[in-house]
């Protein structure tokens, strides 16, 4: 999967107010290398070990519960 396809997939499967675990993102078909690069490029923001949100997002309690 190309980097562009991975970015599109990330935006589709992780809405702005949601959080996701690293394992869930990997299960969605995103690669570990892509996730590491997304953190470095400030596309993904790590909230805790193995838990991410989109960088520009404010995670809500509803997103955490979902």
Residue pairs with C-beta under 8 A, 6 or more apart in sequence:
1 9
1 29
1 31
1 34
3 34
3 37
6 30
6 31
6 34
7 38
7 43
9 28
9 29
9 30
10 25
10 30
10 34
10 38
10 43
10 44
11 54
13 20
13 25
13 28
14 20
14 25
14 52
14 53
14 54
15 54
15 63
16 54
16 56
16 57
16 58
17 57
17 58
17 59
17 60
17 62
17 63
18 53
18 57
18 59
18 63
18 66
19 47
19 51
19 52
19 53
19 59
19 63
19 64
20 51
20 52
20 53
21 50
21 51
21 52
22 35
22 50
22 51
22 52
23 50
25 35
25 52
26 32
26 35
35 44
35 52
38 44
39 45
39 46
39 52
42 55
43 54
43 55
44 52
44 53
44 54
44 55
45 52
45 53
45 54
45 55
45 57
46 52
47 53
47 59
53 59
53 63
